């Protein structure tokens, strides 16, 4: 059976999207080494712990977690480009099973790490914002310092939520069915 490249890509991705939940526990048959999945191998069990996080301030933890997630997003973009490259090559229809399995695993891992990042950012946001309550009194130096800290924390959180939003856009591209 011959498929056009566009139909093969749509079929691989469409079937993967429709069955991601059923596939979630069956990762033993998926190979990471030497495949398109190699860039995300470190994330297949979720986001790794950040070294030294216990000694970091809430703001520092948010920045470190966001930076790590940016690295994760770059890895997923690499995987996506690799899969697309395989679909674009001649003979892609003979590799349907491996493309299908790879795309499903990519979706599973992406959903896992994106969900963990979102949960961590929510938790760290609450922690960071609880520590920046306004000081009593008007126009005191403590007020100015608290305002500066609040502004800094809000900028850091805004950046993190923008990264989360970009990940949601990438997720749509990973799961997009195009003909």
C-alpha positions as CSV (number, residue, x, y, z in Angstrom):
1,X,0.0,0.0,0.0
2,X,1.4,3.4,-1.0
3,X,0.8,6.6,0.9
4,X,1.6,10.1,-0.1
5,X,4.0,11.8,2.3
6,X,1.4,14.2,3.5
7,X,-1.1,11.4,4.1
8,X,1.5,9.3,5.8
9,X,2.4,12.1,8.2
10,X,-1.3,12.8,8.9
11,X,-2.0,9.1,9.5
12,X,1.0,8.6,11.8
13,X,0.3,11.7,13.8
14,X,-3.4,11.2,13.8
15,X,-3.3,7.7,15.0
16,X,-0.7,8.6,17.6
17,X,-3.0,11.4,19.0
18,X,-6.0,9.1,19.1
19,X,-4.2,6.4,21.0
20,X,-1.7,8.2,23.3
21,X,-3.6,7.2,26.4
22,X,-3.7,3.5,25.5
23,X,0.0,3.6,24.7
24,X,1.1,5.4,27.9
25,X,2.3,2.3,29.7
26,X,3.8,0.4,26.8
27,X,7.2,2.0,26.3
28,X,9.4,-1.1,26.4
29,X,9.1,-1.6,22.6
30,X,10.3,2.0,21.9
31,X,13.9,2.5,21.2
32,X,15.5,5.9,22.1
33,X,19.2,5.3,21.2
34,X,20.1,6.0,17.6
35,X,16.5,7.1,16.8
36,X,14.6,10.4,16.5
37,X,13.7,10.0,20.1
38,X,17.3,10.3,21.4
39,X,17.0,14.0,22.2
40,X,14.1,13.3,24.6
41,X,15.6,10.2,26.3
42,X,16.5,12.1,29.4
43,X,12.9,13.2,29.8
44,X,11.0,9.9,29.2
45,X,10.3,9.5,32.9
46,X,9.5,13.2,33.4
47,X,11.4,16.4,34.3
48,X,14.7,15.7,36.1
49,X,15.3,17.3,39.5
50,X,17.3,20.5,39.6
51,X,20.6,20.3,41.3
52,X,20.8,22.5,44.4
53,X,17.1,23.5,44.3
54,X,16.8,23.2,48.0
55,X,19.3,26.1,48.5
56,X,17.7,28.3,45.9
57,X,15.2,31.1,46.4
58,X,11.7,30.7,44.9
59,X,12.7,33.1,42.1
60,X,15.9,31.1,41.4
61,X,14.0,27.8,41.3
62,X,11.5,29.3,38.8
63,X,14.3,30.5,36.6
64,X,16.2,27.2,36.8
65,X,13.0,25.2,36.1
66,X,12.1,27.4,33.2
67,X,15.6,27.2,31.7
68,X,15.5,23.4,31.9
69,X,12.1,23.4,30.3
70,X,13.4,25.5,27.4
71,X,16.0,22.8,26.9
72,X,13.3,20.2,26.9
73,X,11.3,22.2,24.2
74,X,14.4,22.4,22.0
75,X,14.7,18.6,22.3
76,X,11.1,18.1,21.3
77,X,11.6,20.5,18.3
78,X,14.6,18.3,17.3
79,X,12.4,15.1,17.5
80,X,9.7,16.7,15.5
81,X,12.1,17.8,12.8
82,X,13.6,14.3,12.7
83,X,10.2,12.6,12.4
84,X,9.2,15.1,9.6
85,X,12.5,14.3,7.8
86,X,11.7,10.6,7.9
87,X,8.2,11.2,6.6
88,X,9.6,13.3,3.8
89,X,12.0,10.5,2.6
90,X,11.2,7.9,0.1
91,X,10.1,4.6,1.6
92,X,8.4,6.2,4.6
93,X,5.4,4.0,4.2
94,X,7.6,1.0,4.9
95,X,8.6,2.6,8.2
96,X,5.1,3.3,9.3
97,X,5.2,1.2,12.4
98,X,8.3,2.8,13.8
99,X,7.1,6.3,12.9
100,X,3.8,5.5,14.5
101,X,5.5,4.2,17.7
102,X,7.9,7.1,17.8
103,X,5.2,9.7,17.4
104,X,3.1,8.1,20.1
105,X,6.0,8.0,22.5
106,X,6.9,11.7,21.7
107,X,3.3,12.7,22.5
108,X,3.4,10.7,25.7
109,X,6.6,12.2,26.9
110,X,5.7,15.7,25.9
111,X,2.4,15.5,27.7
112,X,4.1,14.2,30.8
113,X,6.9,16.9,31.0
114,X,4.6,19.7,30.0
115,X,2.1,18.7,32.8
116,X,5.0,18.5,35.3
117,X,6.3,21.9,34.3
118,X,2.9,23.5,34.6
119,X,2.3,21.9,38.0
120,X,5.8,23.0,39.2
121,X,5.3,26.6,38.0
122,X,1.9,26.8,39.6
123,X,3.4,25.6,42.9
124,X,6.4,27.8,42.7
125,X,4.3,30.8,41.8
126,X,2.2,30.4,44.9
127,X,5.4,30.1,47.0
128,X,7.1,33.1,45.3
129,X,4.1,35.4,45.6
130,X,3.4,34.5,49.2
131,X,6.8,35.8,50.1
132,X,6.3,39.2,48.6
133,X,3.3,40.5,50.6
134,X,3.4,44.3,50.8
135,X,5.0,45.8,53.9
136,X,3.0,48.0,56.3
137,X,3.4,51.8,56.1
138,X,3.5,54.2,53.3
139,X,6.6,55.1,51.2
140,X,9.0,53.3,53.5
141,X,12.2,51.8,52.2
142,X,10.7,48.4,53.1
143,X,7.8,49.2,50.8
144,X,10.2,50.1,48.0
145,X,12.2,46.9,48.5
146,X,9.0,44.8,48.6
147,X,7.7,46.5,45.4
148,X,11.0,45.8,43.6
149,X,11.0,42.2,44.7
150,X,7.3,41.8,43.7
151,X,8.1,43.3,40.3
152,X,11.1,41.1,39.8
153,X,9.1,38.0,40.8
154,X,6.2,39.0,38.5
155,X,8.7,39.4,35.5
156,X,10.1,35.9,36.3
157,X,6.7,34.4,36.5
158,X,5.6,36.1,33.3
159,X,8.6,34.6,31.5
160,X,7.8,31.2,32.8
161,X,4.2,31.3,31.8
162,X,5.2,32.5,28.3
163,X,7.4,29.5,28.0
164,X,4.4,27.3,29.0
165,X,2.3,29.0,26.4
166,X,5.0,28.3,23.7
167,X,5.0,24.7,24.9
168,X,1.3,24.5,24.3
169,X,1.8,25.8,20.8
170,X,4.5,23.2,20.2
171,X,2.2,20.6,21.6
172,X,-0.4,21.6,19.0
173,X,2.2,21.2,16.3
174,X,3.3,17.8,17.6
175,X,-0.3,16.7,17.6
176,X,-1.5,18.5,14.5
177,X,-2.9,16.4,11.7
178,X,-2.1,18.0,8.4
179,X,-2.8,16.7,4.9
